[in-house]
Amino acid sequence: MHALPAPCSSTRAFIPRTSMEPSEDGSFQTHRSRRKRIGIALAGILFLATIFGVVVLVTLLVDVVTSGTPWLDGRFITSFPSRNPGEAGIKSALFGSLWLMGLTALISVPLGVASAVYLEEYARDGWFLRLIQINIANLAGVPSVVYGILGLALFVRFAALGQSLLAGALTLSLLILPIIIISTQEALRSIPSGIRENAYALGATRWQVIWSHVLPMAAPGIFTGVILALSRAIGETAPLILIGALTFVPFLPRGALDQFTALPIQIFNWTARPQSEFEGLAAAAIVVLMILLFTMNLTAILLRNYFEERRAGS
């Protein structure tokens, strides 16, 4: 047998040195310590930025609460707006906001959820579907003032609805429809495909699978997205100003075609007044609006937890 030739020493030149191997001059340790310092510096910057944001938010909240609390009483909630700060209240604005949220939910929630179900469960995958998805995502980022202009042209003038609650609700529905569609699609995508396959294997139709299995399991995400979308709508001012919502309404709306005002409009009106007392009234109205927003967000969290526990138990 012939002996195997010894490996050529030149082959050692083809073995690359990895970056993790320590070099003779200690450059690896130098780079490692420098990366560690950079990481610590970035963590410190992010921590300071977080603290700064929290401090600013807490400062604003404390200022609003301290300015508005002296004006918060039963008379403030049950009184109509007035030119006299001591007699002014938010009754019409509060009822107008509740009317708006009710009508907006009736319009946007069925349309948004149905659109999401069709796009996710029925529509064929292709370039047209991807084009629709991209445009829906882009519409979610359009400024609200653009929707106000669209509502003015489409609902107030073309549909001849005037400066009514229905025109405002339709405008706000356009604003939050993309948010509801996207959040519902994400909730539907989170359902494992095995749920659908098992139901199909038992002979269920597509609608039976969606109605009896997919939608109940996706309910936590759907409810959360819907309530967060309505929370955005309740605080919008620009679309309502553009469609002609009134700033002084000493009456309650009795129907969807009546004129109205809302809490953001009332706050905007009071902050524009020269008297310092109206600043306190605006702060009190902001506190009421924040309570409504916190209540809606808390409701979203409770509903999500309830349906998740119910799904886990089943």
N, C-alpha and C positions, 0 to 999 in steps of 0.2 A: 504493500500500500504506500502510496506516495503521501508525504506529509503536506498538509494544507499550507499554503503560503501565508506568511505573517502579514497582518493587516498593515496597509501603507500608513505611515505616519501622517501623510497629507490629508487623510480622511478626517482627522480631528478638526480641520479648519471648517468643515461643513456642519458641525454641530453648533447651532445658534445658542448664544447665551441669553437666557430669559432675564426679564427685568427684575425678577425676584431674587436672582443670585447676587450675593453681596460682592461688590467690586473691591479691588485692593485699596482704592483711595477713600472708601467709606461714603461714596456718593449716594448709595441707596439709603443709608441712615439719614443723610442730609435731606433727601427728597421726602422721606417718610415724615420727618419732623416738620418740614415745611408744609406738607399736606395737612398734618395734624393742626398746625397753627391756623391755616386757612379755614379748616372746618370749624375750629373753635370761634374764630372771628365771625364766620357766617352765622353760626348758631347765636352768637351774641347780638348780631345785627337784627336777625329775625325776631329774637326775644324782645329787643327794644322796640321794634316796629309794632309788635303785638301789644306791648304795654302802652305805647303811645295811642294806638287805636282804641284800646279799652278805656284809657284815661279820658280821651276826647268824648267818647260815647257816654261815659258815666257823668262827665261834666255837663254835657247837654241835657241828659235826663234829669239830673239834679236841678239844673236851672229851670227847666220847664215845669217840673213838679212843684218846686218852691214858689214859682210865679203863679201857677194855675190853681194850686190847692185852695187858697183863700176864696176863690170864686166858685168852687165846686160845692153845690148844695142842691136841694130839691128844686128850688126856684129856677136854677140855671138849667136843669134838665127839662123842666115842664113849661118854660116860657118861650115865647116867640122872639125873634130878633127885634131889637129896638135901637133907636138912635141914642137913647139914654143908657149908658153902660150899666147902671144899677138895675135896669129892668130887662136887659138883653139875656137871651137864652138860646139853646140849640134844639128846641123841640122840632121845628120843621126840618132842620138839617139832619138830625138823627133819624127821623122817620123817612126822609128822602134817601139817606144812605141805605137803610134797611130795605126800602122798596127797590132801590137799584140792585142790591145784592140778590134779592129774591128773583127779580126778572132776569138778571144776568145769569144766575145759576140755572134757571129754567131753560134758557136759550143755549148756553154754551156747553153745559155738562152733557146732555144727550148728543148734541152734534159732535163734540170733541171725542167722547168715548166711542161713539159709533164709527167715526172716521178712523180712529186708531185701530179698532177691531178689524175694519175692512182692510186697511193698509197692511196690518200685521198677519191676518189670518186668511184673507181671501185674495188679495191682489197678487198678480204674478210678478215674480222678480224679473227686472229688466231695466233698461235705461230710463224708461218713462217713470217707473216707480222711484228710482234713485233721484231723478230730477225733482219729483214731488217732495221727497224727503229732504233734499237740500233746501228747497224753497221754504218748507215749513220751519226748518231750523233757522233760516235767515229771517223769517217773519217774526220769530220769537225775540230777535234783537232789534227790531225796528223801533225808533223812538215813539213814545205814546202820542206826541203832538201830530205825527203823521196819521195815526188812526183818527185823531180828532178832525183833521181836515177831510179825511175820507168819510167819516160819519156825517160831517156837515154837508158834503156834496151828495152823498148817497141817501141818507135817511131823512135829514132835515128838509132838504130842498127837492131832490128827485122823488122820494117816496112821500113827500108832503106830510111828514109826521110832526113837523114843527119842533119847538123846544120842549119836548115831552120826555117823560120818564122812559117810554119805549125807545125813543131815539138814543137816549143815553145808554140804556141797557144793551141795545144792539151794537153800539160803538164799543162799549167795554167788552162785549162778547168777542168782537173781532180781535181785541187786544189780547185776550187770554186764551183764545182757541188754540194757537200754536203751543202754548205751555201745557194745556190739558192733553193735547194729542201726543206730544213728546213724552210726557210723564206716563201716560197710559200705555204707550208702546213699550217703554222701558219695563213697566210692570208686567206686561204680557210676555216679554222676552225672558223675564226671570223665571217663568214657569218651566220646569223640566219637560223636555220633549217626551219622556217616558209616560207622563200623565196622558198626553194626547194619544200616544200609540196604544196604551192599554185600553183606553175608551174605544178607540177605533176597532181594536181586536174583539171587543165585546159586541160590536155591531152598532155602535152609536153613530149618528149622523154628525156632520161637522158642526151644525148649530147646537146640537145636544152637547157636544164636547165643549164648545165655547161657553154655553149658558150654564151648564151644570158643573163643570170642572175648572175651566180656565179662569173665567171671570170671578168666581168665589175665591180662588187662590190668589188672584191678582188684586183683590179688593183693597188690601192695605196700601199698596202703592198708588192705586187709582184715587182713593179718598185723600191721601196725603197730597198728591199733585193737584187735585181739584181745589182743596181748601187753600193751599198756598197760592194758587192762581187767583182765587177770589180775594185773598188777602192783598195781593198786588192791586187788584181792581179797586178795592175800597179806598185806597189811598191816592188814586190818580186825580189830578186836578186839570191838567192841560186839555185832555179830550173833552171834559165837561164844559170848560170855559169856551172852547171853540164851537161846540154845538149850541151854546147860548143858555147854559144853566144860570138861573137867577141868583143874585147875591143877597137879595132882601125878599124873603117869602114869609109873610105873617099868616100863613094858612097851611093846612096839611093836604097833600095830594090824595084824591079819592079814587083815582083810576090811572091806568097806564098812559093815558094821553094827556094828563095834567102836567102843568109846569112844576118845576121842583128846584130844590137846592140840595146840597150835600155837605157833609162835614168838611172836606178839603176846600170847597168853595167858600164856606163860612169862615174858615181859618184865614184863607187868602184875603177875604174882604176885611176882616178885623185887623190884620197886620198892616193893611194899607191905610188905616185911619190914623189921623194925627194925634188923637188923645191917647195918653199913656194907659188909661184904664182898659182900652180895647186890647192892648198887648197881654194883659192878664187874662182877659176873656179868651183870646186866641190860645194862650198856654193851657187854659182849662179845657178847651175843645181838643187840643192836641192830646192831653191826658186821656180824655174819653176815647179818642180814636186809637190810641195805643192800647187801651184796655180791650177794645174790640179786636184789634189785631192779635194781641196776646191770647185772647179767648179762642179765636179761630185757630191759631197755631197749636194751642193746647188741645183743642178738639181733634185736630189732625193727628197729634201724637197719641191721644187716647184711643181713637178709632183704629189707628195702625196697630197698636199693641193688642187691642181687643181681637181684631181679626187674625193677627199672628198667633195669639194664644188659642183661638178657636181652631185655626188650621193645624196647629201642632197637636191639639187634643184629638182631632179627628184622624 
